[in-house]
Amino acid sequence: MRETIPLYSRKVTQEPQRIDRTTREDAMKRLILILALGTIACGTLFAFQTGEQQLFSQAQIERLEKSIARSLESDIPDLQINGALTLHRFREIAPEYGWDRCIIPLMRILNGEENNPSARLIAAMALHELGSSRGDFAISRNAQFTDNPRVKRYCVILTRTRLVEQGKLRSPLPSLNP
């Protein structure tokens, strides 16, 4: 069925457009397949990279640590959260580095009852990942004495997890321990 549409003085005929449902589905399937293959290929490439190759030099990591410590010492909660998350990400990249300069600012965030609870939770996570005895002590004290129930519950979980890692508990769940 052709439809005539007057356009200025000429007559132009327009075919009705039909979008076939199967071609749209096929296109979506191809797109999903391409994305899945791309994800697998990227993951495989990163898995086969050598471990000895360092992304950052020691001087660059020290500058990053100073910058992260400054952001953790800020009074702005979003900056504190971003600093702790950045530390978490760089800890994965450079696990051999100690990140000692960040421990005290993270402890201040965690111990400050007036601080944002989200910032306190992320500071607890970062302290736990650093694995320092000072950070573990701060987490265990917050598990006992903090007034915020979310922070308290998370610190209890982190404390129990550390005790399991040290072999002092069999399970982080209280019901499975004698």
DODREN-166538 format. One record per residue (C-alpha): residue number from 1; chain; x, y, z. Coordinates in steps of 0.001 Angstrom, whole numbers, plus 500000, padded with zeros to 6 digits. Layout:
<pts>
   num   chaine       px       py       pz
   NUM        A        X        Y        Z
...
</pts>
This chain:
<pts>
   num   chaine       px       py       pz
     1        A   500000   500000   500000
     2        A   501595   503210   498845
     3        A   500725   506476   500376
     4        A   501177   509736   498512
     5        A   502424   512664   500525
     6        A   502288   516078   498891
     7        A   505579   517886   499329
     8        A   505686   521310   497835
     9        A   504552   520845   494264
    10        A   505933   517347   493715
    11        A   504398   514125   494789
    12        A   506633   511871   496820
    13        A   505705   508327   497581
    14        A   506704   506791   500870
    15        A   506863   503103   501651
    16        A   505537   502217   505077
    17        A   508481   501154   507228
    18        A   508269   497803   508901
    19        A   510722   496973   511608
    20        A   510997   493272   511763
    21        A   511018   492021   515331
    22        A   513410   489185   514614
    23        A   516051   491494   513145
    24        A   515890   493667   516255
    25        A   516261   490613   518478
    26        A   519138   489322   516367
    27        A   520881   492680   516630
    28        A   520482   492669   520436
    29        A   521816   489113   520628
    30        A   524831   490088   518539
    31        A   525461   493131   520731
    32        A   525275   491082   523930
    33        A   527581   488464   522429
    34        A   530114   491117   521408
    35        A   530025   492693   524875
    36        A   530425   489314   526580
    37        A   533350   488345   524360
    38        A   534975   491747   524923
    39        A   534632   491366   528684
    40        A   536117   487882   528622
    41        A   538988   489021   526389
    42        A   539829   491969   528646
    43        A   539689   489779   531745
    44        A   541969   487233   530116
    45        A   544472   489895   529095
    46        A   544639   491267   532635
    47        A   544949   487773   534099
    48        A   547996   486961   531975
    49        A   549918   490112   532819
    50        A   553067   489471   534804
    51        A   553007   490238   538507
    52        A   556461   491790   538531
    53        A   555403   494694   536371
    54        A   554775   497695   538630
    55        A   552276   500305   537593
    56        A   553680   503001   539876
    57        A   557141   503818   541147
    58        A   557865   504064   544860
    59        A   557971   507871   544663
    60        A   554595   507985   542922
    61        A   553043   505732   545577
    62        A   554435   507944   548344
    63        A   552908   511025   546687
    64        A   549605   509184   546339
    65        A   549740   508224   550013
    66        A   550294   511857   551025
    67        A   547393   512974   548863
    68        A   545091   510276   550229
    69        A   546096   511130   553807
    70        A   545232   514803   553171
    71        A   541809   513842   551841
    72        A   541218   511611   554868
    73        A   542112   514480   557202
    74        A   539506   516728   555581
    75        A   536312   517721   557379
    76        A   534205   517091   554279
    77        A   532526   513639   554522
    78        A   532469   513032   550756
    79        A   536182   513764   550527
    80        A   536848   511360   553397
    81        A   534790   508646   551691
    82        A   536566   509199   548370
    83        A   539951   509089   550108
    84        A   539142   505785   551825
    85        A   537807   504260   548599
    86        A   540869   505476   546697
    87        A   543071   503874   549344
    88        A   541093   500647   548912
    89        A   541683   500692   545145
    90        A   545384   501522   545383
    91        A   545811   498892   548090
    92        A   544740   496337   545481
    93        A   547274   497703   542986
    94        A   550185   497949   545438
    95        A   549521   495412   548230
    96        A   553180   495297   549265
    97        A   553162   498974   550249
    98        A   552280   499637   553906
    99        A   550158   502807   553609
   100        A   551134   503655   557209
   101        A   550521   507379   556788
   102        A   546784   506696   556282
   103        A   546164   504617   559409
   104        A   545795   507488   561921
   105        A   543423   509572   559725
   106        A   541290   506465   559126
   107        A   541198   505823   562881
   108        A   540082   509413   563481
   109        A   537235   508985   561001
   110        A   536192   505662   562534
   111        A   536389   506838   566143
   112        A   534598   510170   565587
   113        A   530968   509663   566625
   114        A   530096   512952   564917
   115        A   531378   511704   561540
   116        A   529114   510495   558762
   117        A   528222   506797   559362
   118        A   529011   505936   555729
   119        A   532465   507480   556080
   120        A   532979   505523   559302
   121        A   532005   502239   557634
   122        A   534347   502772   554699
   123        A   537144   503821   557070
   124        A   536609   500569   559005
   125        A   536794   498596   555759
   126        A   540023   500332   554733
   127        A   541567   499815   558190
   128        A   540647   496144   558094
   129        A   542280   495732   554681
   130        A   545466   497414   555864
   131        A   545749   494751   558558
   132        A   547602   496871   561110
   133        A   547332   496114   564816
   134        A   546387   499744   565559
   135        A   543562   499610   563016
   136        A   542344   496264   564330
   137        A   542311   497667   567865
   138        A   540263   500689   566756
   139        A   537807   498416   564956
   140        A   537424   496138   567993
   141        A   536826   499124   570318
   142        A   534186   500526   567980
   143        A   532562   497086   567945
   144        A   532137   497437   571708
   145        A   531583   501112   572404
   146        A   530150   503028   569441
   147        A   526604   504384   569626
   148        A   525753   503886   565940
   149        A   524219   500405   565418
   150        A   525331   500118   561758
   151        A   528937   500954   562582
   152        A   528835   498668   565624
   153        A   527472   495697   563640
   154        A   530011   496156   560833
   155        A   532911   496477   563282
   156        A   531770   493281   565058
   157        A   531815   491470   561705
   158        A   535282   492820   560867
   159        A   536627   491926   564325
   160        A   535286   488381   564087
   161        A   536682   488034   560561
   162        A   540139   489095   561769
   163        A   539956   486575   564625
   164        A   539074   483829   562125
   165        A   542028   484881   559958
   166        A   544300   484651   562993
   167        A   542912   481222   563902
   168        A   541367   482339   567199
   169        A   537805   481600   566012
   170        A   536462   478891   563751
   171        A   533678   480938   562183
   172        A   532775   484630   561977
   173        A   529177   483678   562823
   174        A   528530   483652   566587
   175        A   526204   480621   566401
   176        A   528916   478350   564939
   177        A   531531   478935   567653
   178        A   531612   477010   570939
</pts>
